[in-house]
Amino acid sequence: ERNPVLVLSGTRRIELGSGKESNIVVLKNQDAVLVNNDSIIQNTHRSETAQDVFNEISVPYGKKVAIQLSDGTRVHLNAGSRFNFPQSFRGRDREVHLVGEGYFEVTKNEGQPFIVSTPKVDVKVLGTKFNLSAYSSDNTCETVLLEGKVEIRGKGKVFNDKVYLVPNQKAVYSA
């Protein structure tokens, strides 16, 4: 792929254009996404169950994508990343999935924690700014916290403890 691709509800493929950075806004009450500030694309749910179908963005090398999620959280995805997110957050937590690298500015909501799930670790936050690098080609997964507090939980057999970061700390998990 030369351009970033957005796949809505696992079915509808949209190429995001050839600029260096694409921009997506998930429109909260309209079941739609706004792409590059000019086209609104409906995102129909196949089921209205609590388990939302995830949308996926693939970012090729040389490109970046900025996305605003339905809760107002902003994510800047780096080249070579894959990111899965729901149209809206309905459950007890706000869960997204990342392979690659993203900078997150998470909207505070203590009643609904925000979780970034990667192949190696889960990062749980209430409202904060942090960078997470979890490329599948790397043996390490890095979290750098700029503001707020994050909880990191490893998915390996050894590292099942929680680690908490405070601002200007970095955690590196090596598999």
C-alpha positions in Angstrom: 0.0 0.0 0.0 1.3 3.5 -0.8 -1.5 5.4 0.9 -3.1 4.9 4.3 -6.2 2.7 4.2 -9.2 2.9 6.5 -11.4 -0.2 6.7 -14.8 0.5 8.3 -16.6 -2.2 10.3 -14.3 -4.8 8.8 -15.9 -4.4 5.3 -15.6 -1.0 3.6 -12.1 0.1 2.3 -11.3 3.8 1.9 -8.0 5.1 0.7 -7.1 8.2 2.6 -5.3 10.1 -0.1 -1.7 10.8 -1.0 -0.7 13.6 1.3 2.0 13.1 4.0 -0.5 13.2 6.8 -4.2 12.2 6.6 -6.8 13.3 9.1 -9.8 11.4 10.4 -12.4 12.5 12.9 -14.9 9.9 14.2 -18.3 11.7 14.4 -19.8 10.7 17.7 -23.5 10.7 17.2 -23.7 10.3 13.4 -22.1 6.8 12.9 -19.8 8.4 10.4 -16.2 9.5 9.9 -14.9 12.7 8.5 -11.8 12.2 6.3 -9.3 15.0 5.5 -11.9 17.6 6.6 -13.9 17.2 3.4 -15.7 13.9 3.0 -18.1 12.3 5.5 -18.4 8.5 5.2 -21.2 6.7 6.9 -20.2 3.8 9.1 -23.1 1.4 9.5 -22.9 -1.2 12.3 -23.8 -4.7 11.3 -25.0 -5.3 14.8 -26.0 -3.0 17.6 -24.7 -5.4 20.3 -22.4 -4.2 23.1 -19.4 -5.7 21.2 -18.7 -3.1 18.6 -17.1 -4.0 15.3 -13.7 -2.4 15.1 -12.5 -0.1 12.3 -8.8 -0.4 11.1 -6.3 2.1 9.8 -3.1 0.9 8.1 -0.4 3.5 7.7 2.3 2.7 5.1 5.9 3.8 5.5 6.5 7.5 4.7 2.9 8.5 5.8 1.2 9.5 9.1 -2.4 9.6 10.2 -4.0 11.8 12.8 -7.3 10.6 14.2 -9.8 12.0 16.7 -11.8 9.2 18.3 -15.4 9.6 19.3 -14.5 10.5 22.9 -12.3 13.4 21.8 -9.0 11.4 22.3 -6.4 12.3 19.6 -4.0 9.8 18.2 -1.1 10.5 15.9 -0.1 7.3 14.1 3.4 6.9 12.8 4.5 5.2 9.6 4.2 1.4 9.5 1.4 1.3 12.1 -1.9 -0.5 12.3 -4.7 0.8 14.6 -8.1 -0.7 15.5 -10.8 1.4 17.1 -14.6 1.3 17.5 -17.0 3.9 16.1 -18.1 4.6 19.7 -17.0 3.4 23.2 -19.9 1.6 24.8 -18.4 -0.8 27.4 -16.8 -0.4 30.8 -13.5 0.7 29.2 -12.4 2.4 25.9 -10.2 -0.2 24.2 -8.2 0.3 21.0 -5.5 -1.9 19.5 -2.1 -0.8 18.2 0.7 -2.4 16.3 3.3 0.3 15.5 3.7 3.7 17.1 1.2 6.3 18.3 1.2 9.4 20.3 -2.0 9.6 22.4 -3.7 12.6 24.0 -6.4 10.8 26.0 -9.6 12.6 27.0 -10.1 12.2 30.8 -12.9 9.9 31.8 -12.3 8.2 35.2 -15.5 6.1 34.8 -14.3 4.6 31.5 -10.5 3.9 31.5 -8.7 4.0 28.1 -6.7 0.9 27.2 -4.3 0.6 24.3 -3.7 -3.1 23.6 -0.5 -4.1 21.8 0.8 -7.6 21.2 3.2 -7.4 24.2 1.6 -5.0 26.7 -1.6 -3.3 27.6 -1.4 0.4 28.6 -4.3 1.7 30.7 -4.9 5.4 31.3 -7.6 7.6 32.7 -6.6 10.9 30.9 -3.0 11.6 29.8 -0.5 12.2 27.0 2.0 9.4 26.1 3.8 7.8 23.3 3.7 4.1 22.7 6.0 2.2 20.3 5.0 -1.4 19.7 6.2 -2.4 16.2 5.9 -6.2 15.6 9.4 -6.2 14.1 10.9 -4.9 17.3 11.7 -7.0 20.3 10.9 -4.1 22.6 7.8 -2.1 23.4 8.4 1.5 24.7 6.0 3.8 26.5 7.0 7.4 27.3 4.7 9.4 29.5 4.4 13.2 29.1 1.4 14.0 31.3 -0.8 12.2 33.8 -0.3 8.5 34.8 -0.3 5.2 32.9 -0.5 1.6 34.0 1.4 -0.9 31.9 0.6 -4.6 32.1 2.7 -7.2 30.2 1.2 -10.1 28.4 4.2 -12.4 28.8 4.6 -15.3 31.2 7.2 -13.5 33.2 5.9 -9.9 33.3 2.4 -10.0 34.5 2.9 -7.3 37.1 1.6 -3.8 36.6 4.1 -0.9 36.2 3.0 2.7 36.8 4.7 5.6 35.1 4.8 9.3 36.1 5.6 12.1 33.7 8.9 12.0 31.9 9.4 8.4 32.7 9.9 5.7 30.0 9.2 2.0 30.3 10.8 -0.5 28.0 9.4 -4.1 27.8 11.6 -6.6 25.9 10.1 -9.9 24.8 
